[in-house]
Amino acid sequence: MINSKELLLHAQKNGYAVPAFNCHNLETIQVIVETANELRSPVIIAGTPGTFDYAGRDYIQSIVETAAKKYNIPIILHLDHHTKIEDIEASLKLGTKSVMIDASHHSYDENIAIVKKVVEIAHKFDATVEAELGILGGQEDDLVVNEKDSKYTNPQQAVDFVKKTGIDSLAVAIGTAHGLYKEEPKLDFERLKEIRNLVTIPLVLHGASGVPEEAVKKAISLGITKVNIATELKIPFSSKLREYLVTHPEENDPRKYMKDAKKAMAEIVKEKILMCMSQNRY
């Protein structure tokens, strides 16, 4: 397994972003890596605490390690929105090389202290650390943030945050949210441009599900090097699975009723890889 440092720096230098797709089980990981391999795209397999609780850290680790050996493209397992240091340590000991510690709901000073501690631990395992400054609205796992509680990343504060924590990549809050949008999101590109001018490490865009392609591409042109997609993968998978089971009530073989769901999800994975302009990079 590899960490994300060189991969994101390559994206930063060459004007594209690495797509980070949230997985949940064997089938979703298969869809992501097989599609990425077809398009010769680097890919990040992301898992929230809920995913690891559901599927098991060792199982997810083993599946992604198998995929990384099978395909000749960069494949990274990434801990997404983890809040407990002991969970992060458990995955680091298993061999995970890319983690996100989300302490953005704490005070600024507490956020720095928590993130700095994770950086110290992760770097001993040759793992990279992503952290978030500012708070995205919406829902990620069981964490719900009301719109009024969401906060944008302060560019000047970002400089101080990166310097004091030693993180490898920074997730910025510029108007995106987790989950689906009630109306088209309006991204603060001027804020992103200012952050990019002040901060040298790779920048990450969370909550990209439902954001128009042209807006994501503009964000990439302004310095975003990793784009997170979750909800837009779950919807086609679950819709097609539901449709198949309703129209084939006698079917009880997952090898058959999962096929259409995987195909539907693969179409979205392909679409997002092309959106990130990460195809044919390796």
ZADOLO-519664 format. One record per residue (C-alpha): residue number from 0; x, y, z. Coordinates in steps of 0.2 Angstrom, whole numbers. Layout:
<recs>
<rec n="NUM" east="X" north="Y" up="Z"/>
...
</recs>
This chain:
<recs>
<rec n="0" east="0" north="0" up="0"/>
<rec n="1" east="6" north="18" up="-4"/>
<rec n="2" east="2" north="35" up="4"/>
<rec n="3" east="-6" north="49" up="-5"/>
<rec n="4" east="8" north="62" up="-5"/>
<rec n="5" east="17" north="59" up="-21"/>
<rec n="6" east="0" north="56" up="-30"/>
<rec n="7" east="-8" north="72" up="-25"/>
<rec n="8" east="8" north="82" up="-28"/>
<rec n="9" east="7" north="74" up="-46"/>
<rec n="10" east="-11" north="80" up="-48"/>
<rec n="11" east="-7" north="97" up="-42"/>
<rec n="12" east="8" north="99" up="-54"/>
<rec n="13" east="-2" north="92" up="-69"/>
<rec n="14" east="-19" north="100" up="-67"/>
<rec n="15" east="-31" north="86" up="-62"/>
<rec n="16" east="-38" north="79" up="-46"/>
<rec n="17" east="-38" north="61" up="-39"/>
<rec n="18" east="-56" north="55" up="-36"/>
<rec n="19" east="-59" north="48" up="-19"/>
<rec n="20" east="-74" north="36" up="-19"/>
<rec n="21" east="-83" north="30" up="-3"/>
<rec n="22" east="-84" north="11" up="-2"/>
<rec n="23" east="-95" north="0" up="8"/>
<rec n="24" east="-92" north="-18" up="4"/>
<rec n="25" east="-83" north="-30" up="-8"/>
<rec n="26" east="-95" north="-25" up="-23"/>
<rec n="27" east="-92" north="-6" up="-22"/>
<rec n="28" east="-74" north="-8" up="-21"/>
<rec n="29" east="-74" north="-20" up="-36"/>
<rec n="30" east="-84" north="-7" up="-46"/>
<rec n="31" east="-72" north="7" up="-41"/>
<rec n="32" east="-55" north="-1" up="-45"/>
<rec n="33" east="-61" north="-10" up="-60"/>
<rec n="34" east="-68" north="6" up="-68"/>
<rec n="35" east="-52" north="16" up="-63"/>
<rec n="36" east="-41" north="2" up="-71"/>
<rec n="37" east="-51" north="3" up="-87"/>
<rec n="38" east="-48" north="22" up="-88"/>
<rec n="39" east="-30" north="21" up="-81"/>
<rec n="40" east="-34" north="33" up="-67"/>
<rec n="41" east="-27" north="33" up="-50"/>
<rec n="42" east="-40" north="31" up="-37"/>
<rec n="43" east="-43" north="33" up="-18"/>
<rec n="44" east="-54" north="21" up="-9"/>
<rec n="45" east="-62" north="30" up="5"/>
<rec n="46" east="-71" north="23" up="20"/>
<rec n="47" east="-80" north="32" up="34"/>
<rec n="48" east="-80" north="25" up="52"/>
<rec n="49" east="-97" north="18" up="48"/>
<rec n="50" east="-91" north="8" up="34"/>
<rec n="51" east="-77" north="1" up="44"/>
<rec n="52" east="-89" north="-3" up="58"/>
<rec n="53" east="-100" north="-12" up="46"/>
<rec n="54" east="-87" north="-21" up="35"/>
<rec n="55" east="-73" north="-23" up="47"/>
<rec n="56" east="-56" north="-14" up="46"/>
<rec n="57" east="-46" north="-30" up="42"/>
<rec n="58" east="-58" north="-35" up="28"/>
<rec n="59" east="-58" north="-18" up="20"/>
<rec n="60" east="-39" north="-17" up="21"/>
<rec n="61" east="-37" north="-35" up="13"/>
<rec n="62" east="-49" north="-31" up="-1"/>
<rec n="63" east="-40" north="-15" up="-6"/>
<rec n="64" east="-23" north="-23" up="-4"/>
<rec n="65" east="-29" north="-37" up="-16"/>
<rec n="66" east="-35" north="-24" up="-28"/>
<rec n="67" east="-18" north="-14" up="-27"/>
<rec n="68" east="-9" north="-30" up="-32"/>
<rec n="69" east="-21" north="-35" up="-46"/>
<rec n="70" east="-21" north="-18" up="-55"/>
<rec n="71" east="-6" north="-8" up="-61"/>
<rec n="72" east="-13" north="9" up="-56"/>
<rec n="73" east="-11" north="19" up="-39"/>
<rec n="74" east="-24" north="13" up="-27"/>
<rec n="75" east="-25" north="20" up="-10"/>
<rec n="76" east="-35" north="16" up="5"/>
<rec n="77" east="-40" north="32" up="14"/>
<rec n="78" east="-49" north="34" up="31"/>
<rec n="79" east="-63" north="47" up="28"/>
<rec n="80" east="-69" north="59" up="42"/>
<rec n="81" east="-62" north="49" up="56"/>
<rec n="82" east="-63" north="57" up="73"/>
<rec n="83" east="-56" north="44" up="85"/>
<rec n="84" east="-37" north="42" up="86"/>
<rec n="85" east="-38" north="24" up="92"/>
<rec n="86" east="-48" north="20" up="76"/>
<rec n="87" east="-35" north="28" up="65"/>
<rec n="88" east="-21" north="19" up="75"/>
<rec n="89" east="-29" north="2" up="72"/>
<rec n="90" east="-29" north="5" up="53"/>
<rec n="91" east="-12" north="12" up="53"/>
<rec n="92" east="-6" north="-4" up="61"/>
<rec n="93" east="-15" north="-14" up="48"/>
<rec n="94" east="-6" north="-5" up="34"/>
<rec n="95" east="-17" north="10" up="29"/>
<rec n="96" east="-6" north="24" up="23"/>
<rec n="97" east="-19" north="38" up="21"/>
<rec n="98" east="-30" north="45" up="35"/>
<rec n="99" east="-41" north="60" up="38"/>
<rec n="100" east="-43" north="66" up="55"/>
<rec n="101" east="-59" north="77" up="57"/>
<rec n="102" east="-58" north="88" up="72"/>
<rec n="103" east="-66" north="103" up="63"/>
<rec n="104" east="-80" north="103" up="76"/>
<rec n="105" east="-69" north="107" up="90"/>
<rec n="106" east="-62" north="124" up="94"/>
<rec n="107" east="-48" north="130" up="83"/>
<rec n="108" east="-34" north="127" up="96"/>
<rec n="109" east="-41" north="110" up="100"/>
<rec n="110" east="-42" north="106" up="81"/>
<rec n="111" east="-24" north="110" up="80"/>
<rec n="112" east="-19" north="99" up="95"/>
<rec n="113" east="-29" north="84" up="89"/>
<rec n="114" east="-23" north="85" up="71"/>
<rec n="115" east="-5" north="88" up="77"/>
<rec n="116" east="-5" north="72" up="87"/>
<rec n="117" east="-12" north="62" up="73"/>
<rec n="118" east="1" north="68" up="61"/>
<rec n="119" east="15" north="63" up="74"/>
<rec n="120" east="7" north="45" up="75"/>
<rec n="121" east="4" north="43" up="56"/>
<rec n="122" east="20" north="49" up="50"/>
<rec n="123" east="29" north="36" up="60"/>
<rec n="124" east="19" north="23" up="49"/>
<rec n="125" east="24" north="33" up="33"/>
<rec n="126" east="6" north="38" up="31"/>
<rec n="127" east="-1" north="55" up="25"/>
<rec n="128" east="-14" north="65" up="35"/>
<rec n="129" east="-28" north="76" up="29"/>
<rec n="130" east="-37" north="87" up="40"/>
<rec n="131" east="-52" north="100" up="38"/>
<rec n="132" east="-53" north="118" up="42"/>
<rec n="133" east="-70" north="125" up="42"/>
<rec n="134" east="-86" north="115" up="43"/>
<rec n="135" east="-96" north="107" up="29"/>
<rec n="136" east="-115" north="106" up="31"/>
<rec n="137" east="-125" north="91" up="28"/>
<rec n="138" east="-123" north="73" up="34"/>
<rec n="139" east="-108" north="61" up="34"/>
<rec n="140" east="-112" north="45" up="43"/>
<rec n="141" east="-121" north="49" up="59"/>
<rec n="142" east="-113" north="67" up="59"/>
<rec n="143" east="-126" north="80" up="55"/>
<rec n="144" east="-121" north="98" up="52"/>
<rec n="145" east="-135" north="111" up="50"/>
<rec n="146" east="-133" north="124" up="37"/>
<rec n="147" east="-132" north="138" up="50"/>
<rec n="148" east="-118" north="129" up="59"/>
<rec n="149" east="-107" north="127" up="43"/>
<rec n="150" east="-92" north="138" up="42"/>
<rec n="151" east="-80" north="143" up="27"/>
<rec n="152" east="-62" north="141" up="28"/>
<rec n="153" east="-52" north="157" up="33"/>
<rec n="154" east="-37" north="158" up="21"/>
<rec n="155" east="-26" north="167" up="33"/>
<rec n="156" east="-30" north="154" up="47"/>
<rec n="157" east="-27" north="140" up="34"/>
<rec n="158" east="-9" north="146" up="33"/>
<rec n="159" east="-7" north="145" up="52"/>
<rec n="160" east="-16" north="128" up="53"/>
<rec n="161" east="-5" north="120" up="40"/>
<rec n="162" east="11" north="126" up="48"/>
<rec n="163" east="6" north="121" up="66"/>
<rec n="164" east="-1" north="104" up="62"/>
<rec n="165" east="11" north="98" up="48"/>
<rec n="166" east="-3" north="90" up="38"/>
<rec n="167" east="0" north="83" up="20"/>
<rec n="168" east="-17" north="89" up="13"/>
<rec n="169" east="-31" north="102" up="18"/>
<rec n="170" east="-49" north="99" up="16"/>
<rec n="171" east="-57" north="116" up="13"/>
<rec n="172" east="-75" north="123" up="16"/>
<rec n="173" east="-80" north="134" up="1"/>
<rec n="174" east="-98" north="130" up="-1"/>
<rec n="175" east="-100" north="112" up="-3"/>
<rec n="176" east="-110" north="100" up="9"/>
<rec n="177" east="-111" north="82" up="12"/>
<rec n="178" east="-126" north="73" up="5"/>
<rec n="179" east="-138" north="79" up="-9"/>
<rec n="180" east="-141" north="98" up="-12"/>
<rec n="181" east="-159" north="106" up="-11"/>
<rec n="182" east="-152" north="119" up="-24"/>
<rec n="183" east="-137" north="121" up="-34"/>
<rec n="184" east="-122" north="125" up="-23"/>
<rec n="185" east="-113" north="141" up="-26"/>
<rec n="186" east="-94" north="138" up="-23"/>
<rec n="187" east="-83" north="153" up="-16"/>
<rec n="188" east="-70" north="152" up="-30"/>
<rec n="189" east="-62" north="168" up="-24"/>
<rec n="190" east="-59" north="160" up="-7"/>
<rec n="191" east="-52" north="145" up="-15"/>
<rec n="192" east="-40" north="155" up="-25"/>
<rec n="193" east="-34" north="165" up="-10"/>
<rec n="194" east="-31" north="149" up="0"/>
<rec n="195" east="-21" north="141" up="-15"/>
<rec n="196" east="-10" north="157" up="-16"/>
<rec n="197" east="-6" north="155" up="3"/>
<rec n="198" east="-5" north="137" up="5"/>
<rec n="199" east="7" north="125" up="-4"/>
<rec n="200" east="0" north="108" up="1"/>
<rec n="201" east="-13" north="99" up="-9"/>
<rec n="202" east="-31" north="105" up="-6"/>
<rec n="203" east="-46" north="93" up="-5"/>
<rec n="204" east="-65" north="96" up="-10"/>
<rec n="205" east="-77" north="87" up="0"/>
<rec n="206" east="-96" north="85" up="-4"/>
<rec n="207" east="-94" north="85" up="-23"/>
<rec n="208" east="-109" north="74" up="-25"/>
<rec n="209" east="-122" north="85" up="-35"/>
<rec n="210" east="-110" north="99" up="-39"/>
<rec n="211" east="-110" north="103" up="-57"/>
<rec n="212" east="-96" north="96" up="-68"/>
<rec n="213" east="-90" north="114" up="-73"/>
<rec n="214" east="-89" north="120" up="-55"/>
<rec n="215" east="-79" north="105" up="-50"/>
<rec n="216" east="-67" north="107" up="-65"/>
<rec n="217" east="-65" north="126" up="-61"/>
<rec n="218" east="-61" north="121" up="-43"/>
<rec n="219" east="-48" north="109" up="-49"/>
<rec n="220" east="-41" north="123" up="-60"/>
<rec n="221" east="-39" north="134" up="-45"/>
<rec n="222" east="-30" north="120" up="-35"/>
<rec n="223" east="-41" north="106" up="-29"/>
<rec n="224" east="-31" north="90" up="-31"/>
<rec n="225" east="-43" north="77" up="-23"/>
<rec n="226" east="-62" north="76" up="-25"/>
<rec n="227" east="-73" north="66" up="-13"/>
<rec n="228" east="-89" north="57" up="-20"/>
<rec n="229" east="-100" north="47" up="-9"/>
<rec n="230" east="-119" north="50" up="-11"/>
<rec n="231" east="-119" north="49" up="-30"/>
<rec n="232" east="-113" north="32" up="-30"/>
<rec n="233" east="-125" north="25" up="-17"/>
<rec n="234" east="-141" north="31" up="-26"/>
<rec n="235" east="-139" north="22" up="-43"/>
<rec n="236" east="-132" north="6" up="-34"/>
<rec n="237" east="-147" north="5" up="-22"/>
<rec n="238" east="-160" north="11" up="-35"/>
<rec n="239" east="-155" north="-3" up="-48"/>
<rec n="240" east="-154" north="-16" up="-34"/>
<rec n="241" east="-171" north="-12" up="-28"/>
<rec n="242" east="-178" north="-12" up="-46"/>
<rec n="243" east="-171" north="-29" up="-49"/>
<rec n="244" east="-178" north="-37" up="-33"/>
<rec n="245" east="-195" north="-29" up="-37"/>
<rec n="246" east="-195" north="-36" up="-54"/>
<rec n="247" east="-187" north="-53" up="-50"/>
<rec n="248" east="-196" north="-57" up="-33"/>
<rec n="249" east="-190" north="-75" up="-35"/>
<rec n="250" east="-172" north="-71" up="-36"/>
<rec n="251" east="-161" north="-75" up="-21"/>
<rec n="252" east="-144" north="-76" up="-28"/>
<rec n="253" east="-133" north="-60" up="-24"/>
<rec n="254" east="-122" north="-65" up="-39"/>
<rec n="255" east="-136" north="-61" up="-50"/>
<rec n="256" east="-146" north="-47" up="-42"/>
<rec n="257" east="-130" north="-37" up="-39"/>
<rec n="258" east="-125" north="-36" up="-57"/>
<rec n="259" east="-136" north="-22" up="-63"/>
<rec n="260" east="-132" north="-12" up="-47"/>
<rec n="261" east="-114" north="-13" up="-50"/>
<rec n="262" east="-116" north="-8" up="-68"/>
<rec n="263" east="-126" north="7" up="-63"/>
<rec n="264" east="-113" north="13" up="-50"/>
<rec n="265" east="-99" north="10" up="-63"/>
<rec n="266" east="-107" north="23" up="-75"/>
<rec n="267" east="-106" north="36" up="-61"/>
<rec n="268" east="-88" north="31" up="-57"/>
<rec n="269" east="-83" north="33" up="-75"/>
<rec n="270" east="-92" north="50" up="-76"/>
<rec n="271" east="-83" north="57" up="-60"/>
<rec n="272" east="-66" north="51" up="-66"/>
<rec n="273" east="-68" north="60" up="-82"/>
<rec n="274" east="-74" north="75" up="-72"/>
<rec n="275" east="-58" north="75" up="-62"/>
<rec n="276" east="-48" north="73" up="-78"/>
<rec n="277" east="-38" north="59" up="-70"/>
<rec n="278" east="-40" north="46" up="-84"/>
<rec n="279" east="-24" north="40" up="-93"/>
<rec n="280" east="-12" north="47" up="-80"/>
<rec n="281" east="-4" north="30" up="-77"/>
</recs>
